Each structure stands twice: as C-alpha cells, then as structure tokens.
Amino acid sequence: MGGKSLCLGVLTVAVLLLAAASQGAEPPPSCEAVRKVFQLRRLGPLGGVPEFPRAGVDLQVCTSKNPTCCTKKMEERYQIAAKQDIQQVLQTSSATLKFLISHNAAAFQETFEVLIRLAENYTSTLFCNAYRSMAAEAAVHVQEFFTDVGLFLFGTDASTEEFVNRFFDTLFPVVYNHVINPGLTDISLEYAECLRAARRDIRPFGNIPKKAIGQMGGSLLPSRAFLQALNLGVEVINTTDHLRFSRECSRALLRMQYCPHCQGLTLSKPCLGYCLNIIRGCLADLAEVDLHWQGYIQALEELSGALSGVHSIEHVLLNFHSLVHDALVQARINGPEVSEQVNKICGPPVRKPKQSPGCSFDQNKDNQVLKMFSRDSEQTLTNRRKEFVRHLRPYRAFYGGLADQLCASELAAADGLPCWNGGDLVRSYTHRVVGSGIKAQSANPEVKVKGTDPVISQIIDKLKHVIQLLQGKSFPKYDKWDLQQTGSGGGVDEQISGDCDDEDGCGGSGSGEFKRVLKITDPGMPDKMNLSDVKQIHQTNDGSTLDSTGAGCTAMADYMTFMLISLVIPFLSLW
C-alpha cells in the first residue's frame, strides 16, 4: 500500500510539472506553497512572504514579466540559502574522504609516538641489562635523543645528522668513564665537556654514528613527509569545503535554486545541462586542483611502497638499540687507541667523587606493555600504510568530477522530467554545456568566471611542494649505507659481552635483531589500539628468544610503562 502511494505521489508531481511546462511559468493563484517552504527552511519571518503574487519590480535576479511570490528581502535571504546549500552539498560529498585522511593522520601520528617510546625503552633496557653501571647517566641522553626524534618527525625544523651526532657526542664521556677508562671516581664536568667536543675527531664509535645518520635520515624524513602530506590533505578539503563564491556565482546559484520558487515552482529542479554550466562555473577553481590532487595521491602511493622492510620507521627505530650496542662494543675494542687520543687532546682524566647511581633489577617484574607475537598473525605498519593508500586511490579524480557528481546525484532533475532553465520550466536545456576548469568557462552562458581564487592558488602551491617532499626531491642525499640490521653476530660480539655477567642477572648483551610488528586493525579506517597489540620477539645469536622488555630495570621500566600508557590512553579516546 505504501509503495502504491509513493508511486502515485511521484506521478502527481510529474503531471503537475508537465502541465506547468506546457503552459510556461504562469503565476500561481496564491503563494501558499512558497510560504510553506520558506517557513520549513526557516529562511526568515513568514510575515515578509506575500500571500498572493505581486509585481516584482524591485527584484534584482529573479525577475519576471508575471506577478511573483518574491520580495527583494526574500531574494536576499534566498541568495544566502543558495550558497549555504551548495556548501552543505560540498561538505557532504567530501565527508568520507575527509574522515579517511584525518583519522588515519591521527592514527599514524599516535602510532609513531608509541614507536618512539618503545625504541627509547629498548635502548634504555640495553644499558640496564648490559651496562648497568652507566645506565642512569645514559638514560638522560637516550631520552633527549628520542625527544629529538619525535620533534623532528612531527615537524620541528631540525637535522637528523645534528641530533644523531649530538647523541653520540653526549654518550662518549659516559662510555669513556665506565667502559674505556673506568675508575673509582667520575670524570669532572670540564673533562666530560672536552670529551664531548672531541668525539667527532677521535671517532671512538667507528662508523656507527654515520650509519645511524643514514638510517635515521632515510626513515624519518619520508615518514615525516607522509604525516605532513596527510595533514595537508585535510587542509585541502577544509579549504574547498568552504569555497568563497563570487558575486556572479552567488547570483547564478540563486537563479538556479530559488528563482523557481518565486513562480510557485517549489518542486522543480534545474536541467542537467543548466546545472552543469552553473556548478562547473562556480567550482572552476576546484577543477584546477584536480591534476595536483591526482599527483598527490600517486606520490603517497609511491612513497608508501618504498617505506617498507629495512627502510621503514618501524625497523629503524626499534633496532636503534642494536646500533648503540655495536657502538659500545666498538668503543671497548678501540679503548687503548681512544685513550691515547684523549690524553693528547684533553690530558689525563680529571676525576671527582663518584655520583653515578646504579641500576636496580627486579627479575620477577612482568612488563605488561610488551608481549611475544607471531609475525604471520599480525598486520604491519607498512601494510596499514598500503591499505590506507588503497582506500584513498578511488578519490584520485575527486575534484575533477565533483561538479558532475553534484549535479547528477544531488541537484539536477531526473531524465525525462520537466526542468528549470533559469527562466522557465522546460522539457530540455538548449544552451551549450561547457567543460570543467577555468579556461573552459570563457564560453559559459550562465556564469562569468574571472580567474583562480588566490586561496585555491595557495593550496595548489602547497600540493606541489608536498608532492616534491613525497617524491624525495627535497631530501638530503645520504650515503648508501647498508640498512640491514647490523647485529654484532659472531665477530665482535663474541669478544665483548658488556660489563655484567650472568651472575649479575643480565638478560643478554642487547645485540641481535628485533623483529617487531605494530598491530593496527581494520586497514580501511583507524580502529582502537591498546597496549597488548604492541608485541615483540628478540632473536638471539643462538636462535633462542629473549623477552627484552626491560624486566630488571625497575625504575626505568616503570617510567617507560607510565609513558606508554600516557600516550595510548589519549589515542583510545579518539575512537
């Protein structure tokens, strides 16, 4: 019964429109239908709407030879409503795209923050487990280093080479005091400053700092560009959602959407060709964005494919502790030569009473943040990035086809129905339909388009710049160091195992590669993440597995656990 009523209603509307089209835009006998729609849309006080048609000599846009249901005040309110209607349609059409980019941007940023804290935890755990005597001193420099990593990754103007070098500069005095030339007392602050300043000349860590610079730069720069690109994508959509319409466009939108109301034609819709001319004219600026938007998505896709394996931020950050271990081993081996160079540059050690606190252990402490996992059952950060781009790919031509989509699906009359052509209700639109873009609008019979909006030009320039970033054209050229994990594996590691033995309760030397995956569910859209999703395996040289979660370094593990929980709780609140 309901279906029959609906069909009857549609047929009734079609008959009324056909009758109106055959007779032209005759004045309505009363303005009751116009008053109802005006009131329903809350466009203004109902008292300003005539009850019967009147002469419209004061109208600027909705002019007619016949009596009209509009006043000049109504025309002004209709013009405001017409612009608001189009902006609402624009925002609705881009809502899914905006959600996809903005929520993934938040998810990736939160994930990178967790990655940084995990990497900091692993590096501090290395010192607690294998170099306990200097763990507390080293922790300060480790924390500063990963703070620098986060600041760089999230947009601070800094250099990876600068903060990697600064880390090894500040680490050298600690290593000298506890590994190369240990004593019953600590070196003085002045002597430590001399060591820090001389580190790059003495090169106690061999080529490890240079290798770390290459790995960090090759991973952090593209990841930073990826985040910047996502944030720019949201900015582009926000800008186009609130497009500023010219006076000519505003008048054309009024003529298309509300001038029929003045003739009592509250149910009419514009002809498809008429709608295309007006919307293509009003959105001509957005069509100019199309080429650069397509390049933007393509560049995101290409970068996503490149950020995998040993080049991924996940691999580089979570294996940084292994580079640090190798640097410490190198310093131990080079100890005699380093001491000789130090004596030449800084003189013999100047010492003071020992103040370095040790590292207390609690072997039974269970760190719930990190758990063992099987790689086959998890989704990697790399896969998540690829899945995000796969969901983004259908929107490559979003701006190029936006006007056509709005008219075909939202604004224009269906095929076969009478439609509004800007002056009358007709059976078809007879004027030429122009193409999309600024140049094509010179022949537009409905809207005069003067040129590109400066705001849109600025967005296009930003897209061009971020495309260059994504393509790596603005990245410094790092030496092509082998980015494979440089675990000590059988050479140096067999000679040096750190400064504590099994009786100390150390969990291992800290070397070997960590194979970890961050699980992020639902690749199409961001989902909730909890701490149990972040898991690891530590593969040692003899093939066994070792939980290197920091159990034993009580103060450090508690602090890192607190930091991780503090980071993830806000993340959960996003979803």
Disulfide bonds with the S-S distance in Angstrom:
Cys31-Cys69 2.07
Cys62-Cys259 1.90
Cys70-Cys262 1.93
Cys128-Cys553 1.84
Cys194-Cys346 1.99
Cys249-Cys282 1.91
Cys271-Cys419 1.96
Cys275-Cys407 2.12
Cys500-Cys506 1.80
